[in-house]
Each structure stands twice: as C-alpha cells, then as structure tokens.
Amino acid sequence: MIKVNPRLYNCSIISETLDTIDGIGINHNHNRLFWELINSKIYQKHLELFIHTNPLFFKNKSQKEIWQWGKETIYGLEETITKFHTIENSNHISWDLLEPILALAIPHFNADLGGIPETTYSEYCTNLENGKGLRLFRFGINKPNNISFIPMVENLLNYISENKGYKTEKVKELYKATQTFLKGLPTIWGCIEAGLNKEALLISDFILGLIDKDPSICDSAARRRTSLCLAKGSIYLSIGNKLKAIEAFEVITSLFYKKEGDSSMGQKLYSRVAQTRAVEASIQLYKLDPTTKRAKICTELFIRSLLPNFISGHDSDAWEAVRERIIITYMLAKYVYGYKI
C-alpha cells in the first residue's frame, strides 16, 4: 500500500511547498532552479528594468509570438557567445555574455501570465507565492497532492509486476503503455517528490530496460534515457548516494560524445532540450565532484549546445527549449562560475 506523507497535502504557498518536498523527498531540479531565479537579485533587477522600459511589451502580442521572439533573441545572444568561445577554446564564459540570457526570463516566463500587472517586485513575488506562479512551473510541483496520485503509482507498479518476464516482441507495447495511460515519467517524479525512492527506481529501471532491449521503440532513445537518468540521479541525491548519482548523470554526458554511426544505446543527443539537459547533468556532476576538469566539461557542453552550433536540420522549439536553457544558464553561472546573482 502506497502512503504519502500528509505534510504534502494542501500546501498552497509555493516556497513552503518546495521546502516541504525537500524535507520528504527532493524537488525536480528545474522547479528549484526556477524559484531560485525568480527570487534572485538579477531577476529583480531585470523585472524592474523591464516594467520601466517596456510597459507595453505584452500588449497586442500573443503568447506564441512572445515565445517565438524569445527563441530568435536567444539565438542572437548565443551567436555572440560563439564569437568569443569555440568548442576547442571552451574557457570560462564571462558574465556580460550570460546575463542577457537570464534577462530573457522576464518576457518569456511572464508570457504565461499574460504580462506583468504588478508595479513592484515585492508585489509581483507575493502574487506568485500565493498561487499565481504555479502555472509557470514547467513540470508542475507536488504531484502527490492529487487524489489520482496513489492509484496512478499502484497501477503502474502492478503493470510492471505482471510483465516482469516480458518477451522481446512485447517491448513496444509495454513502452507505449508506460508513456501513455500509465504516465511513467510524471509518476516517477511524483514518487521522487514523495520520497518513494524504491518505487521511483523500480519504474525508472523498468522503462530503461525496455529502451535497452529495443532503442527503436521511442522517438529518441537518447533523449528518453536522458530524462530517466536525470530522475535516477535525483533519487540518489535524495538518499545521499553520491557514487550512484554520479553514475546516473555520467550516462547522460556520455551520450553527448557519441560518434556518428554508433548505434549503442540509441542515437546521440540531437534535440535542443536533450542537449541542455546534458549540460544540466554535467553541472550536477560538478556540484558532486567540483574539479577543474568537470568545470571545463560544463562549459564545453554549454558551447557545443549553443543554437548556432546545431547540426543543420535539427531545430529547437520556442517554449520548452528556451525556458530550460534560461534556467540551466542560471545554474551554470551560479554553481560553476560562482557569480553572485
């Protein structure tokens, strides 16, 4: 019988909810980074500047138009970085090249809210805290605080138990089930938030096993493996198993270096989101093992994944890819370079 800590029920204040989750399990890294950025001095600086200099920015612009503008803007900002940094010359990236990407958070995040009606940063943060900000979270927060959560976990665990000795010809069917009506990844992250680490690992390893058996069952085996290994790394961070966390995150960074034609473990990381998550994994590795070598890898993968360095034909969407790039740029600036932001 799955049980959820009752402290997770009926949380309404965002900061309180995030702190409660970290006291029981662990937050999705993006959720924690997102809230850190919103409460940072650099966000306050650019929010106040934006309100003063662009009071009509959101007027007569659709959400999609703002997102597309954000994508085009970040391309230009990253193109500037390539003029100073190459993959071969992957040195510490200066603050003046990274700050404009963080400033892009103001229009891109607040397009989800239809603009910025508040006139002060304090008022803005208060309104976000009291629930308005929930819609900004890419993955949602506190999945266990939902009447359907426990049945969802139990259904998936029962399905896995019933199909332990699956045959190769059933792999595609099983994978499709875990990704659709069984809601595999959201269930994993809900378990992680609730501290249900055994259950989260069981589900993650089952799905990874399916991908191992036949990488062609999904649109991008490398990207799906990346998402699952980020989850596994978080589970091990939650229980304090540093070596296992490193092992999980290193699977992701290794995918970035796959050679053309190497079919093991599926294709290499092509999508913008997957590449940004590999940068995230490299930063998690640096935080666990802060060496000069790991810091250099963080910078190298960040440069390799700049939009102007993309392989022809591989595009980036205007919402998820831009949103994640902003918060992982924040993660790089704060936790690897030590900028006081």
C-alpha positions as CSV (number, residue, x, y, z in Angstrom):
1,M,0.0,0.0,0.0
2,I,1.5,3.3,-1.1
3,K,1.4,6.1,1.5
4,V,2.1,9.8,1.1
5,N,3.4,11.9,3.9
6,P,0.4,14.1,4.9
7,R,2.6,17.2,5.1
8,L,2.4,17.2,1.3
9,Y,-1.4,17.7,1.3
10,N,-3.0,21.1,1.0
11,C,0.3,23.1,0.6
12,S,-0.6,26.4,-1.1
13,I,2.4,28.8,-0.6
14,I,5.0,27.9,-3.3
15,S,8.1,28.3,-1.2
16,E,6.6,26.3,1.6
17,T,5.6,23.6,-0.8
18,L,9.1,23.4,-2.3
19,D,10.7,23.3,1.2
20,T,8.3,20.6,2.4
21,I,9.1,18.4,-0.7
22,D,12.8,18.8,0.0
23,G,12.2,17.7,3.6
24,I,10.5,14.5,2.5
25,G,11.9,13.7,-1.0
26,I,13.5,16.1,-3.4
27,N,12.2,18.7,-5.9
28,H,12.7,18.4,-9.7
29,N,15.9,20.4,-10.3
30,H,14.1,22.7,-12.7
31,N,11.5,23.6,-10.2
32,R,14.0,24.5,-7.6
33,L,16.2,26.5,-10.1
34,F,13.1,28.3,-11.4
35,W,12.1,29.5,-8.0
36,E,15.7,30.5,-7.1
37,L,16.0,32.5,-10.3
38,I,12.7,34.4,-9.6
39,N,13.9,35.2,-6.1
40,S,17.4,36.3,-7.2
41,K,18.8,39.9,-7.4
42,I,19.3,39.5,-11.1
43,Y,15.7,38.7,-11.7
44,Q,14.6,41.6,-9.6
45,K,16.9,43.9,-11.5
46,H,15.6,42.9,-14.9
47,L,12.0,42.8,-13.9
48,E,12.1,46.3,-12.6
49,L,14.0,47.5,-15.7
50,F,11.5,45.7,-18.0
51,I,8.5,47.3,-16.3
52,H,10.1,50.7,-16.6
53,T,11.4,50.4,-20.2
54,N,8.8,48.1,-21.8
55,P,5.4,48.9,-20.3
56,L,3.5,48.0,-23.5
57,F,5.5,44.9,-24.4
58,F,2.7,42.4,-23.8
59,K,0.0,44.5,-25.4
60,N,-1.4,43.0,-28.7
61,K,1.2,40.1,-28.6
62,S,0.1,36.5,-28.3
63,Q,1.8,34.1,-26.1
64,K,3.2,32.2,-29.1
65,E,4.5,35.4,-30.6
66,I,6.4,36.2,-27.4
67,W,7.9,32.7,-27.2
68,Q,9.0,32.9,-30.9
69,W,10.6,36.3,-30.2
70,G,12.4,34.7,-27.3
71,K,13.7,31.9,-29.4
72,E,15.0,34.4,-32.0
73,T,16.5,36.6,-29.3
74,I,18.3,33.7,-27.6
75,Y,19.8,32.6,-30.9
76,G,21.3,36.1,-31.4
77,L,22.7,36.1,-27.8
78,E,24.2,32.6,-28.3
79,E,25.7,33.7,-31.6
80,T,27.5,36.4,-29.8
81,I,29.0,33.8,-27.4
82,T,30.3,31.8,-30.4
83,K,32.4,34.9,-31.4
84,F,34.3,34.6,-28.2
85,H,34.2,30.9,-27.4
86,T,34.7,27.8,-29.5
87,I,34.4,24.2,-28.6
88,E,38.2,24.0,-28.7
89,N,38.6,27.1,-26.7
90,S,35.9,26.4,-24.0
91,N,37.0,28.8,-21.3
92,H,35.0,30.3,-18.5
93,I,32.2,32.4,-20.1
94,S,32.1,36.0,-18.9
95,W,29.1,37.4,-17.0
96,D,28.3,40.0,-19.7
97,L,27.6,37.2,-22.2
98,L,25.4,35.2,-19.8
99,E,23.4,38.0,-18.2
100,P,21.3,38.8,-21.3
101,I,20.1,35.2,-21.4
102,L,18.9,35.4,-17.8
103,A,17.2,38.8,-18.6
104,L,15.2,37.0,-21.2
105,A,13.4,35.2,-18.4
106,I,11.2,38.3,-17.8
107,P,9.3,38.3,-21.1
108,H,9.5,34.5,-21.7
109,F,8.2,33.5,-18.2
110,N,5.6,36.2,-17.9
111,A,4.1,35.4,-21.3
112,D,2.5,32.5,-19.5
113,L,0.8,35.0,-17.2
114,G,-0.4,37.4,-19.9
115,G,2.0,40.1,-18.8
116,I,3.2,41.8,-15.6
117,P,0.3,43.8,-14.0
118,E,2.2,44.4,-10.7
119,T,4.2,47.6,-10.3
120,T,6.8,46.4,-7.8
121,Y,9.0,43.3,-7.5
122,S,7.7,42.7,-3.9
123,E,4.1,42.8,-5.1
124,Y,5.0,40.5,-8.0
125,C,6.6,37.9,-5.8
126,T,3.7,37.9,-3.3
127,N,1.2,37.2,-6.0
128,L,3.4,34.4,-7.4
129,E,3.8,32.9,-3.9
130,N,0.1,32.8,-3.3
131,G,-0.7,30.6,-6.3
132,K,-0.4,32.7,-9.4
133,G,3.1,31.4,-10.0
134,L,2.1,27.7,-10.2
135,R,1.3,27.9,-13.9
136,L,4.9,28.9,-14.6
137,F,6.4,25.6,-13.4
138,R,7.3,23.5,-16.4
139,F,6.8,20.2,-14.6
140,G,4.3,21.2,-12.0
141,I,5.0,20.8,-8.3
142,N,3.7,18.5,-5.6
143,K,2.2,15.7,-7.8
144,P,1.5,13.6,-4.7
145,N,-1.1,16.3,-3.6
146,N,-3.6,14.9,-6.1
147,I,-6.3,12.3,-5.5
148,S,-5.3,10.3,-8.5
149,F,-1.6,10.0,-7.5
150,I,-1.7,6.9,-5.3
151,P,-3.9,4.9,-7.8
152,M,-1.6,6.0,-10.6
153,V,1.5,4.7,-8.8
154,E,-0.2,1.4,-7.8
155,N,-1.5,0.8,-11.3
156,L,2.0,1.3,-12.8
157,L,3.7,-0.9,-10.2
158,N,1.1,-3.6,-10.7
159,Y,1.6,-3.4,-14.5
160,I,5.3,-3.8,-14.1
161,S,4.9,-6.8,-11.7
162,E,2.5,-8.5,-14.1
163,N,5.0,-8.0,-17.0
164,K,8.4,-8.8,-15.4
165,G,9.2,-11.7,-17.7
166,Y,8.2,-9.9,-20.9
167,K,9.3,-11.3,-24.3
168,T,11.1,-9.1,-26.8
169,E,8.1,-8.9,-29.1
170,K,6.1,-7.2,-26.3
171,V,8.7,-4.4,-25.7
172,K,7.0,-1.8,-27.9
173,E,3.6,-2.4,-26.4
174,L,4.9,-2.2,-22.8
175,Y,6.8,1.0,-23.5
176,K,3.8,2.6,-25.1
177,A,1.7,1.7,-22.1
178,T,4.2,3.3,-19.7
179,Q,4.2,6.5,-21.7
180,T,0.5,6.9,-22.3
181,F,-2.2,5.8,-19.9
182,L,0.3,4.8,-17.2
183,K,2.0,8.2,-17.2
184,G,5.5,6.8,-16.5
185,L,7.7,9.9,-16.1
186,P,5.2,12.1,-14.2
187,T,4.6,9.1,-11.9
188,I,8.4,8.8,-11.3
189,W,8.7,12.5,-10.4
190,G,5.7,12.3,-8.1
191,C,7.4,9.4,-6.3
192,I,10.6,11.3,-6.0
193,E,8.8,14.3,-4.5
194,A,7.1,12.0,-2.0
195,G,10.3,10.2,-1.0
196,L,9.1,7.0,-2.6
197,N,12.5,6.2,-3.9
198,K,12.2,2.4,-4.1
199,E,9.1,2.8,-6.3
200,A,10.7,5.5,-8.4
201,L,13.8,3.4,-9.1
202,L,11.7,0.3,-9.9
203,I,9.7,2.3,-12.5
204,S,12.8,4.0,-14.0
205,D,14.8,0.8,-14.3
206,F,11.8,-1.0,-15.9
207,I,11.4,1.7,-18.6
208,L,15.2,1.9,-19.2
209,G,15.3,-1.9,-19.6
210,L,12.7,-1.6,-22.4
211,I,14.8,1.0,-24.2
212,D,17.9,-1.1,-23.7
213,K,16.1,-4.1,-25.3
214,D,14.9,-2.1,-28.3
215,P,16.0,1.6,-28.7
216,S,13.7,1.9,-31.8
217,I,10.6,1.8,-29.6
218,C,10.7,5.6,-28.9
219,D,11.2,8.8,-30.9
220,S,14.6,9.3,-29.4
221,A,16.2,6.7,-27.2
222,A,19.0,9.1,-26.1
223,R,16.5,11.8,-25.1
224,R,14.3,9.4,-23.1
225,R,17.3,7.9,-21.5
226,T,18.5,11.4,-20.5
227,S,15.2,12.2,-18.8
228,L,15.1,8.9,-16.9
229,C,18.8,9.2,-15.8
230,L,18.2,12.7,-14.6
231,A,15.4,11.3,-12.5
232,K,17.6,8.4,-11.2
233,G,20.3,10.9,-10.3
234,S,17.8,12.9,-8.3
235,I,16.7,9.8,-6.4
236,Y,20.3,9.1,-5.4
237,L,20.9,12.7,-4.4
238,S,17.8,12.5,-2.2
239,I,19.1,9.4,-0.4
240,G,22.7,10.7,-0.3
241,N,24.3,8.1,-2.6
242,K,26.9,10.2,-4.3
243,L,28.5,7.5,-6.3
244,K,25.2,6.2,-7.8
245,A,24.2,9.8,-8.6
246,I,27.4,10.4,-10.4
247,E,26.9,7.1,-12.3
248,A,23.4,8.2,-13.4
249,F,24.5,11.7,-14.6
250,E,27.6,10.4,-16.4
251,V,25.3,8.2,-18.6
252,I,23.8,11.5,-19.9
253,T,27.1,13.4,-20.6
254,S,28.5,10.3,-22.4
255,L,25.6,10.5,-24.9
256,F,26.7,13.9,-25.9
257,Y,30.1,12.4,-27.1
258,K,28.7,9.5,-29.1
259,K,30.2,9.2,-32.6
260,E,28.2,9.2,-35.8
261,G,27.2,5.7,-36.6
262,D,27.5,4.4,-33.1
263,S,24.1,2.6,-32.6
264,S,24.7,1.5,-29.0
265,M,22.1,2.9,-26.5
266,G,20.3,4.7,-29.3
267,Q,21.2,7.8,-31.3
268,K,23.2,10.7,-29.8
269,L,21.6,13.8,-28.4
270,Y,20.3,16.0,-31.2
271,S,17.4,17.9,-29.7
272,R,18.0,21.3,-28.0
273,V,16.1,20.1,-24.9
274,A,18.2,16.9,-24.6
275,Q,21.5,18.8,-25.1
276,T,20.6,21.3,-22.5
277,R,19.7,18.5,-20.1
278,A,23.2,17.1,-20.8
279,V,24.6,20.4,-19.7
280,E,22.5,20.2,-16.6
281,A,23.9,16.7,-15.9
282,S,27.4,18.0,-16.3
283,I,26.7,20.7,-13.7
284,Q,25.2,18.2,-11.3
285,L,28.4,16.2,-11.7
286,Y,30.5,19.3,-10.9
287,K,28.5,20.0,-7.8
288,L,29.1,16.5,-6.6
289,D,32.8,16.5,-7.7
290,P,34.0,20.1,-8.1
291,T,37.2,19.6,-10.2
292,T,38.7,21.8,-12.8
293,K,38.1,19.0,-15.4
294,R,34.4,18.8,-14.6
295,A,34.1,22.6,-14.8
296,K,35.6,22.6,-18.2
297,I,33.2,19.9,-19.4
298,C,30.3,22.0,-18.2
299,T,31.5,24.9,-20.3
300,E,32.3,22.7,-23.3
301,L,28.9,21.1,-23.4
302,F,27.2,24.5,-23.0
303,I,29.1,25.8,-26.0
304,R,28.5,22.6,-28.0
305,S,24.8,23.0,-27.4
306,L,24.6,26.7,-28.5
307,L,22.0,27.1,-31.2
308,P,24.5,28.4,-33.8
309,N,26.4,25.2,-33.3
310,F,23.4,23.0,-34.1
311,I,23.6,20.4,-36.9
312,S,21.7,21.6,-39.9
313,G,18.1,20.2,-39.8
314,H,17.8,20.0,-36.1
315,D,15.6,22.7,-34.7
316,S,14.5,24.0,-31.3
317,D,11.0,24.7,-30.1
318,A,10.2,28.2,-28.8
319,W,8.9,27.3,-25.3
320,E,10.3,24.3,-23.6
321,A,13.8,24.6,-25.1
322,V,14.1,28.3,-24.4
323,R,12.7,28.0,-20.9
324,E,15.1,25.2,-19.9
325,R,18.0,27.0,-21.5
326,I,17.4,30.1,-19.3
327,I,17.4,28.2,-16.1
328,I,20.3,26.0,-16.9
329,T,22.3,29.1,-17.9
330,Y,21.5,30.4,-14.4
331,M,22.7,27.0,-13.0
332,L,26.0,27.3,-14.9
333,A,26.5,31.0,-13.8
334,K,25.8,30.4,-10.2
335,Y,27.1,26.9,-9.4
336,V,30.0,26.5,-11.7
337,Y,31.3,30.1,-12.2
338,G,30.2,31.3,-8.8
339,Y,28.6,34.6,-10.0
340,K,26.8,36.3,-7.1
341,I,23.3,36.6,-8.6
